[in-house]
Amino acid sequence: MAKLVINEWKKEGRIEPEIYGHFSEHLGRCIYEGIYVGENSEIPNVNGMRTDVVDALKELKVPVLRWPGGCFADEYHWRDGIGPKEKRKKMINTHWGGVVEDNSFGTHEFMELCRQIGCKTYINGNLGSGTVQEMSEWVEYLTFKGVSPMADMRTENGHEEPWVVDYFGVGNENWGCGGNMTPEFYANEYRRYQTYVRNYDEKHPIKKICCGANVDDYGWTEGVLKTAYHHCAPQFHGLMDYLSLHYYVHPEGWEIKGSATDFNDQVWYKTMNKALYMNTLVERHGAIMDQYDPDKKIGMCVDEWGSWYTCEPGTNPGFLYQQNTVRDALIAGITLNIFNKHCDRVKMAALAQMVNVLQAVLLTEGSKMIKTPTYHVMHMYRHHQGADLLQSSLSEVEEIGIGEWKVPKITESVSIDEKGAITLTMNNLSIEAAETVEVRFAEGGYKVTEAKIVTNKDMHAHNTFEAPEEVVEADFADYTVTESGLDVNMPANSVVEIRVEKA
């Protein structure tokens, strides 16, 4: 029996809502067909945005959305996506599938999407193939109120009032698809470009995101921070607000990746082990950040994370369309618990991606839409947004796995909101054995107000358009309230959320 001790009197930091952010790239059917169908579509929509998709995203309380990429960002020229749609430039999406991009979804459409969802905006600028002037004028177009060429152009295109841009990424993956740069070269380019990401609205200053490392490239983190710090030490914290990190779980490695739905027990544990590697990455990159930013004024932004498998048979390999099983529910639960536990450094994240791409929360097919197991986990975890992390510790946790792929059987995180409601999220990583978790609080006297679970006895279970409810969020009742806490009986391969309040 695992034991979880929670000190509800010890708060360890705020879990920023932005940790539960999402990512939408011009990739495959994420934007087109997934989110945007156009105003003339027979699929119900508001200003071109699918009503079913927007409603589902609002239920998740999506806090922030990143756009337009991804690798696409560093070949995106924003002027191609404004003005009358019939006059917008068509281009080939060279990164993703070689299909024609007609730019019918551009700046105005993205800001409208965020308005409908009710989320903050994260725009990724083009440093790789763009210019300082282009980036500067995009910021002016978006946010300047007054008389200027860009503000006048925005008005001519139907939006007189400026928008609020909450976050602006200065380049993306500049160590790779964003220009194959060295960290020192990128850091100097970042310093130059970010100078012109001006704050025209003092009430809503733009927070700037610097391109961080790919997986365990600690040299990139060191090189970027060292170069930026030594050249701008007095203004270092005005130079960047976040440093990004990208990490995907490839069960069988980058080249092979592996099937989303056809895998054995060993691959399950290999996947769990690789999902847990996120904790190592956050701690080691965080330690480098601590050298230059000991007060943790710069947030870590894990703005691409999730599973990445071989695409579904019969689909365009450049579209990265994959199914989503119970295994992905566990990846989401594990990763979000890690972010919660490191909320002193991790301040924002973005699941890749929102619809129809990689570990999507929603899949669409024509007018149909289904919610994936990952959607249901993120819906359960929404109560952590804006809450305070509570001190918690697990003991007597069994190590499980096959061969070299060992993992702890249980992972968890706990938070308390402003009204005193405590949210506990736990994962059972075993595919064969249930586990009773003895939960103990510093002070007893709690009642359960909500208990939910995402699971299926079959680790391969997933939702399809023919059977959309194989893996869903369901009520959970296999627990006992004790004088000092709870005894929770978690079935195999499950994600459980329990909320308690003082009785």
C-alpha positions as CSV (number, residue, x, y, z in Angstrom):
1,M,0.0,0.0,0.0
2,A,1.4,3.4,-1.0
3,K,1.2,6.2,1.4
4,L,0.6,9.8,0.5
5,V,1.1,12.5,3.1
6,I,-0.3,16.0,2.4
7,N,0.4,19.1,4.4
8,E,-2.5,21.3,3.7
9,W,-0.9,24.2,5.7
10,K,2.2,24.3,3.5
11,K,1.8,26.0,0.2
12,E,4.8,25.7,-2.2
13,G,3.9,28.0,-5.1
14,R,1.1,29.0,-7.4
15,I,0.2,26.7,-10.3
16,E,-0.2,29.2,-13.1
17,P,-3.2,28.5,-15.3
18,E,-0.9,28.9,-18.4
19,I,0.7,25.5,-17.5
20,Y,-2.5,24.0,-19.1
21,G,-2.0,25.8,-22.4
22,H,-2.4,24.5,-25.9
23,F,-0.7,24.7,-29.3
24,S,-2.2,25.1,-32.7
25,E,0.0,25.0,-35.8
26,H,-0.6,25.2,-39.5
27,L,0.0,21.5,-39.7
28,G,-2.2,18.8,-41.1
29,R,-5.8,19.2,-40.1
30,C,-5.2,21.1,-36.9
31,I,-6.3,24.6,-38.1
32,Y,-8.2,23.7,-41.3
33,E,-11.0,21.2,-40.8
34,G,-10.1,20.9,-37.1
35,I,-10.7,24.4,-35.8
36,Y,-11.5,26.5,-38.9
37,V,-14.0,25.6,-41.6
38,G,-14.9,29.0,-43.0
39,E,-18.0,31.1,-42.6
40,N,-19.8,29.3,-45.5
41,S,-19.3,25.8,-44.2
42,E,-22.3,23.6,-43.5
43,I,-20.6,22.6,-40.3
44,P,-22.0,24.9,-37.5
45,N,-19.6,27.7,-36.9
46,V,-19.2,31.3,-35.7
47,N,-17.1,33.4,-37.9
48,G,-15.6,30.3,-39.4
49,M,-14.7,28.6,-36.1
50,R,-16.3,25.2,-35.5
51,T,-18.9,25.6,-32.7
52,D,-18.4,22.0,-31.4
53,V,-14.7,22.5,-31.1
54,V,-14.9,25.9,-29.5
55,D,-17.5,24.7,-27.0
56,A,-15.3,21.7,-26.0
57,L,-12.3,23.9,-25.6
58,K,-14.2,26.3,-23.4
59,E,-15.1,23.3,-21.1
60,L,-11.4,22.7,-20.7
61,K,-10.9,26.3,-19.6
62,V,-8.0,26.7,-22.0
63,P,-5.9,29.4,-20.5
64,V,-3.6,30.3,-23.5
65,L,-3.2,29.3,-27.1
66,R,0.1,29.3,-29.1
67,W,0.1,30.0,-32.9
68,P,1.1,29.8,-35.8
69,G,3.9,27.3,-35.0
70,G,6.1,25.4,-34.5
71,C,8.3,25.1,-37.5
72,F,5.7,26.8,-39.6
73,A,6.3,30.0,-37.5
74,D,9.7,30.6,-39.0
75,E,8.5,30.5,-42.5
76,Y,5.3,32.5,-41.8
77,H,5.0,36.0,-43.1
78,W,2.1,37.7,-41.4
79,R,1.1,40.0,-44.2
80,D,0.2,37.0,-46.3
81,G,-2.7,36.3,-43.8
82,I,-4.5,39.6,-43.6
83,G,-6.9,41.4,-45.9
84,P,-9.6,40.0,-48.3
85,K,-9.2,36.2,-48.3
86,E,-9.4,36.0,-52.1
87,K,-6.3,38.2,-52.4
88,R,-4.2,36.4,-49.8
89,K,-1.0,34.8,-51.0
90,K,-1.0,31.0,-51.4
91,M,2.1,29.1,-50.4
92,I,3.4,25.6,-50.1
93,N,3.7,24.3,-46.5
94,T,7.2,22.9,-47.0
95,H,7.4,21.6,-43.4
96,W,4.2,19.8,-43.2
97,G,2.9,17.7,-46.1
98,G,3.8,19.9,-49.0
99,V,0.2,21.1,-49.3
100,V,-1.1,24.5,-50.3
101,E,-1.6,27.0,-47.5
102,D,-4.1,29.6,-48.7
103,N,-3.7,31.8,-45.6
104,S,-7.4,32.0,-45.0
105,F,-6.7,31.6,-41.3
106,G,-4.4,34.5,-40.3
107,T,-4.0,37.1,-37.6
108,H,-7.6,38.3,-37.4
109,E,-8.9,34.7,-37.4
110,F,-6.5,33.7,-34.6
111,M,-7.5,36.6,-32.4
112,E,-11.2,35.8,-33.1
113,L,-10.6,32.2,-32.1
114,C,-9.0,33.2,-28.8
115,R,-11.9,35.6,-28.2
116,Q,-14.4,32.8,-28.6
117,I,-12.5,30.4,-26.4
118,G,-11.8,33.1,-23.8
119,C,-8.1,32.5,-23.6
120,K,-4.8,34.5,-23.7
121,T,-2.9,34.9,-26.9
122,Y,0.6,33.5,-27.6
123,I,2.0,34.5,-31.0
124,N,5.2,33.0,-32.3
125,G,7.2,35.4,-34.5
126,N,9.4,34.6,-37.4
127,L,13.1,35.1,-36.6
128,G,14.3,32.3,-38.8
129,S,13.4,33.7,-42.2
130,G,11.8,37.0,-41.2
131,T,13.2,40.4,-40.5
132,V,13.3,42.7,-37.5
133,Q,11.1,45.1,-39.4
134,E,8.5,42.4,-40.2
135,M,8.3,41.4,-36.5
136,S,8.2,44.9,-35.3
137,E,5.4,45.9,-37.7
138,W,3.4,42.8,-36.7
139,V,3.4,43.8,-33.1
140,E,2.4,47.4,-34.2
141,Y,-0.4,46.0,-36.3
142,L,-1.7,43.9,-33.4
143,T,-1.4,46.3,-30.5
144,F,-0.9,50.0,-31.5
145,K,-3.8,52.3,-30.8
146,G,-3.5,55.6,-32.7
147,V,-2.3,56.9,-36.0
148,S,0.3,54.7,-37.7
149,P,0.7,52.8,-41.0
150,M,0.1,49.5,-39.3
151,A,-2.9,50.7,-37.2
152,D,-4.4,52.2,-40.2
153,M,-4.0,48.9,-42.1
154,R,-5.6,47.0,-39.3
155,T,-8.6,49.4,-39.4
156,E,-8.9,49.0,-43.2
157,N,-9.0,45.3,-42.6
158,G,-12.0,45.6,-40.3
159,H,-10.6,45.8,-36.8
160,E,-10.2,49.4,-35.5
161,E,-9.4,48.6,-31.9
162,P,-6.0,47.0,-31.1
163,W,-5.9,43.5,-29.6
164,V,-4.1,42.3,-26.5
165,V,-1.1,40.1,-27.2
166,D,-0.2,38.4,-23.9
167,Y,2.9,36.4,-25.1
168,F,5.2,36.7,-28.0
169,G,7.8,34.1,-29.0
170,V,10.9,35.4,-30.7
171,G,11.6,32.5,-33.0
172,N,11.0,28.8,-32.6
173,E,13.4,25.8,-32.5
174,N,16.2,28.1,-33.8
175,W,18.6,25.2,-33.1
176,G,16.9,23.3,-35.9
177,C,14.0,24.1,-38.3
178,G,14.2,27.8,-37.2
179,G,17.6,28.4,-38.7
180,N,20.1,25.8,-37.4
181,M,21.8,28.4,-35.3
182,T,24.3,28.2,-32.5
183,P,23.1,29.2,-29.0
184,E,25.4,32.3,-29.0
185,F,24.3,33.4,-32.5
186,Y,20.6,33.0,-31.6
187,A,21.0,34.8,-28.2
188,N,22.4,37.8,-30.0
189,E,19.7,37.7,-32.6
190,Y,17.1,37.3,-29.8
191,R,18.5,40.4,-28.1
192,R,18.1,42.4,-31.3
193,Y,14.7,41.2,-32.3
194,Q,13.1,41.4,-28.9
195,T,14.1,45.1,-28.7
196,Y,11.4,45.8,-31.3
197,V,8.7,43.8,-29.6
198,R,7.5,47.0,-28.2
199,N,4.8,47.6,-25.5
200,Y,2.4,50.0,-27.0
201,D,-0.1,49.4,-24.2
202,E,1.4,49.8,-20.8
203,K,-1.6,48.2,-19.1
204,H,-1.0,45.0,-21.1
205,P,2.7,44.6,-21.6
206,I,3.8,41.7,-23.9
207,K,5.7,38.9,-22.2
208,K,8.6,37.7,-24.4
209,I,9.6,34.1,-24.8
210,C,13.1,33.1,-25.8
211,C,13.8,29.9,-27.7
212,G,15.1,27.3,-25.3
213,A,16.5,23.8,-25.8
214,N,15.5,20.6,-27.5
215,V,15.2,17.9,-24.9
216,D,18.5,17.5,-23.1
217,D,20.6,20.1,-25.0
218,Y,21.9,21.7,-21.8
219,G,24.6,23.4,-23.8
220,W,21.9,25.4,-25.6
221,T,20.4,26.6,-22.3
222,E,23.8,27.5,-21.0
223,G,24.9,29.3,-24.2
224,V,21.8,31.3,-24.6
225,L,21.6,32.5,-21.0
226,K,25.3,33.2,-20.7
227,T,25.4,35.3,-23.9
228,A,22.2,37.2,-23.0
229,Y,23.3,37.7,-19.4
230,H,26.8,38.9,-20.0
231,H,25.8,41.4,-22.6
232,C,22.7,42.7,-20.8
233,A,23.2,41.9,-17.1
234,P,21.6,45.1,-15.7
235,Q,18.5,44.6,-17.9
236,F,18.5,40.8,-18.0
237,H,15.1,40.4,-16.6
238,G,13.6,42.9,-19.0
239,L,15.1,40.9,-21.9
240,M,13.1,37.8,-21.5
241,D,10.2,36.6,-19.5
242,Y,10.3,32.9,-20.4
243,L,12.7,30.4,-21.8
244,S,11.1,27.5,-23.7
245,L,11.7,23.7,-23.7
246,H,10.5,21.1,-26.2
247,Y,10.2,17.4,-25.4
248,Y,8.2,14.6,-27.1
249,V,7.7,11.1,-25.9
250,H,8.9,8.7,-28.7
251,P,8.5,5.2,-27.3
252,E,10.7,3.6,-30.0
253,G,13.0,6.5,-30.7
254,W,12.9,9.5,-33.1
255,E,13.2,7.5,-36.4
256,I,10.7,4.6,-35.7
257,K,8.5,6.2,-33.0
258,G,6.1,3.3,-32.9
259,S,2.4,2.7,-33.3
260,A,-0.2,4.7,-31.3
261,T,-2.5,1.7,-30.8
262,D,-0.4,-1.4,-31.3
263,F,2.1,-1.9,-28.5
264,N,3.1,-4.5,-26.0
265,D,3.7,-4.4,-22.2
266,Q,7.3,-3.5,-22.5
267,V,6.6,-0.6,-24.8
268,W,4.0,0.6,-22.3
269,Y,6.6,0.9,-19.6
270,K,9.1,2.3,-21.9
271,T,6.6,5.1,-22.7
272,M,5.9,5.7,-19.0
273,N,9.6,5.9,-18.3
274,K,10.1,8.4,-21.1
275,A,7.2,10.5,-19.9
276,L,8.8,10.7,-16.4
277,Y,12.0,11.9,-18.1
278,M,10.3,15.3,-18.2
279,N,11.1,15.6,-14.5
280,T,14.8,15.2,-15.1
281,L,14.7,17.8,-18.0
282,V,12.8,20.4,-15.9
283,E,15.2,19.9,-13.0
284,R,18.5,20.0,-15.0
285,H,17.5,22.9,-17.3
286,G,16.1,24.6,-14.2
287,A,19.4,24.3,-12.4
288,I,21.2,26.1,-15.3
289,M,18.5,28.8,-15.2
290,D,19.1,29.2,-11.4
291,Q,22.7,30.2,-12.1
292,Y,21.6,33.3,-14.0
293,D,18.1,33.8,-12.5
294,P,18.2,32.6,-8.9
295,D,15.1,34.5,-8.0
296,K,13.1,32.6,-10.7
297,K,11.9,35.7,-12.4
298,I,12.1,34.0,-15.8
299,G,9.6,31.2,-16.3
300,M,10.2,27.9,-18.0
301,C,7.8,27.5,-20.8
302,V,7.4,23.9,-22.0
303,D,5.5,25.0,-25.1
304,E,5.7,21.7,-27.0
305,W,5.1,18.4,-25.1
306,G,3.2,15.2,-25.6
307,S,3.4,11.8,-27.4
308,W,4.6,11.5,-31.0
309,Y,4.0,8.2,-32.7
310,T,4.1,6.9,-36.3
311,C,1.1,8.5,-38.0
312,E,-2.1,6.5,-38.6
313,P,-1.9,4.1,-41.6
314,G,-3.3,5.6,-44.8
315,T,-2.9,9.3,-43.7
316,N,-0.5,11.9,-45.0
317,P,2.8,11.3,-43.0
318,G,3.3,15.1,-43.0
319,F,0.0,15.6,-41.2
320,L,1.1,13.8,-37.9
321,Y,-2.4,12.4,-37.3
322,Q,-2.4,9.8,-34.6
323,Q,-4.9,8.0,-32.3
324,N,-5.0,8.6,-28.5
325,T,-5.3,5.7,-26.0
326,V,-5.3,5.1,-22.3
327,R,-1.5,5.3,-22.6
328,D,-1.8,8.9,-23.6
329,A,-4.1,9.6,-20.7
330,L,-1.3,8.5,-18.4
331,I,1.3,10.6,-20.3
332,A,-0.9,13.6,-19.8
333,G,-1.5,12.8,-16.1
334,I,2.2,12.2,-15.4
335,T,3.4,15.3,-17.2
336,L,0.9,17.7,-15.7
337,N,1.7,16.4,-12.2
338,I,5.4,17.1,-12.9
339,F,4.6,20.6,-14.0
340,N,2.5,21.2,-10.9
341,K,5.3,20.0,-8.7
342,H,7.7,22.3,-10.4
343,C,5.5,25.3,-10.5
344,D,8.2,27.5,-8.9
345,R,10.0,27.3,-12.3
346,V,7.5,26.0,-14.9
347,K,5.1,28.9,-15.6
348,M,3.6,28.0,-18.9
349,A,3.3,24.9,-21.2
350,A,1.5,23.9,-24.4
351,L,0.3,20.4,-25.3
352,A,1.1,19.6,-28.9
353,Q,-1.4,19.8,-30.5
354,M,-4.9,20.9,-30.0
355,V,-6.9,19.1,-32.8
356,N,-6.0,16.3,-35.1
357,V,-2.3,16.4,-34.6
358,L,0.0,14.4,-32.3
359,Q,-1.5,14.1,-28.7
360,A,-4.6,16.1,-29.6
361,V,-7.5,16.6,-27.2
362,L,-10.0,16.6,-30.0
363,L,-10.3,14.6,-33.3
364,T,-12.6,15.6,-36.2
365,E,-13.9,13.9,-39.3
366,G,-16.1,16.0,-41.4
367,S,-18.9,17.2,-39.1
368,K,-18.1,14.7,-36.4
369,M,-15.9,15.5,-33.3
370,I,-14.7,13.2,-30.5
371,K,-12.9,13.9,-27.3
372,T,-9.7,11.9,-26.6
373,P,-8.6,10.3,-23.4
374,T,-6.1,13.2,-23.1
375,Y,-9.0,15.7,-23.2
376,H,-10.7,14.0,-20.3
377,V,-7.6,14.0,-18.2
378,M,-7.0,17.7,-18.9
379,H,-10.7,18.4,-18.0
380,M,-10.2,16.7,-14.6
381,Y,-7.0,18.6,-14.0
382,R,-8.5,22.0,-14.8
383,H,-9.1,22.5,-11.1
384,H,-5.4,22.9,-10.5
385,Q,-5.3,26.1,-12.6
386,G,-4.5,29.1,-10.5
387,A,-4.4,27.0,-7.3
388,D,-1.5,26.7,-4.8
389,L,0.6,23.6,-4.8
390,L,0.5,21.8,-1.5
391,Q,3.5,20.0,0.1
392,S,3.0,16.3,-0.5
393,S,5.2,13.2,-0.4
394,L,4.8,9.5,-1.5
395,S,6.3,6.6,0.3
396,E,6.2,2.8,0.0
397,V,5.7,3.1,-3.7
398,E,6.5,0.0,-5.6
399,E,8.8,0.1,-8.6
400,I,7.4,-1.7,-11.6
401,G,8.2,-2.3,-15.2
402,I,10.0,-4.7,-17.6
403,G,13.7,-4.9,-18.0
404,E,15.4,-1.6,-17.9
405,W,12.2,0.3,-18.1
406,K,11.3,0.8,-14.5
407,V,8.9,3.4,-13.1
408,P,7.2,4.2,-9.8
409,K,3.7,2.7,-9.7
410,I,2.1,5.9,-8.5
411,T,2.6,9.6,-9.2
412,E,0.7,12.6,-7.8
413,S,0.2,16.3,-7.2
414,V,-2.0,18.2,-4.8
415,S,-3.3,21.8,-4.8
416,I,-5.7,24.1,-2.8
417,D,-7.8,26.8,-4.4
418,E,-8.7,30.2,-2.9
419,K,-11.9,28.7,-1.4
420,G,-10.0,26.0,0.4
421,A,-11.0,23.1,-1.9
422,I,-8.2,20.6,-2.3
423,T,-7.6,18.8,-5.6
424,L,-5.6,15.5,-5.6
425,T,-4.6,13.9,-9.0
426,M,-2.9,10.5,-9.0
427,N,-1.8,8.1,-11.7
428,N,-1.4,4.3,-11.5
429,L,1.2,3.4,-14.1
430,S,0.7,-0.4,-13.8
431,I,-1.1,-2.2,-16.6
432,E,-2.0,-5.2,-14.4
433,A,-2.3,-4.3,-10.7
434,A,-4.5,-2.1,-8.7
435,E,-3.1,-0.1,-5.9
436,T,-4.5,1.2,-2.6
437,V,-3.1,4.7,-1.7
438,E,-3.4,5.7,1.9
439,V,-3.9,9.5,1.8
440,R,-3.3,11.3,5.0
441,F,-3.7,15.1,5.7
442,A,-2.0,17.1,8.5
443,E,-5.5,17.7,9.9
444,G,-8.5,15.4,9.3
445,G,-12.2,16.2,8.9
446,Y,-12.5,16.3,5.1
447,K,-15.4,15.3,2.8
448,V,-15.2,14.3,-0.8
449,T,-17.0,16.7,-3.1
450,E,-15.9,15.2,-6.5
451,A,-14.2,12.1,-7.6
452,K,-13.5,11.2,-11.3
453,I,-11.5,8.6,-13.2
454,V,-10.2,8.0,-16.7
455,T,-9.3,4.4,-17.3
456,N,-10.1,1.2,-19.3
457,K,-9.0,-2.4,-18.6
458,D,-7.5,-2.5,-22.1
459,M,-4.4,-0.3,-22.3
460,H,-5.0,0.0,-26.1
461,A,-8.6,1.4,-25.7
462,H,-9.3,4.6,-27.6
463,N,-12.3,6.6,-28.9
464,T,-13.3,6.4,-32.5
465,F,-16.0,8.1,-34.5
466,E,-18.0,4.8,-34.4
467,A,-17.4,4.3,-30.6
468,P,-16.6,7.7,-29.1
469,E,-16.9,6.8,-25.4
470,E,-14.6,3.9,-24.9
471,V,-12.3,6.0,-22.6
472,V,-14.1,8.9,-20.8
473,E,-14.2,10.8,-17.6
474,A,-16.4,8.9,-15.2
475,D,-17.5,9.1,-11.6
476,F,-15.2,7.3,-9.2
477,A,-16.4,5.8,-5.9
478,D,-13.7,3.3,-4.8
479,Y,-12.5,5.2,-1.8
480,T,-13.1,5.3,1.9
481,V,-13.1,8.4,4.0
482,T,-11.1,8.0,7.2
483,E,-10.5,10.2,10.2
484,S,-7.2,11.5,8.9
485,G,-7.8,11.3,5.1
486,L,-8.8,8.7,2.5
487,D,-8.0,5.2,1.3
488,V,-8.2,5.2,-2.5
489,N,-8.3,2.0,-4.5
490,M,-6.9,2.8,-7.9
491,P,-7.4,0.3,-10.7
492,A,-4.6,-0.4,-13.2
493,N,-3.7,2.2,-15.8
494,S,-5.8,4.9,-14.4
495,V,-5.9,8.6,-13.7
496,V,-7.9,9.7,-10.7
497,E,-9.0,13.1,-9.5
498,I,-10.5,13.7,-6.0
499,R,-11.6,17.0,-4.6
500,V,-12.2,17.4,-0.8
501,E,-13.3,20.2,1.4
502,K,-13.6,20.6,5.2
503,A,-16.7,18.6,6.5
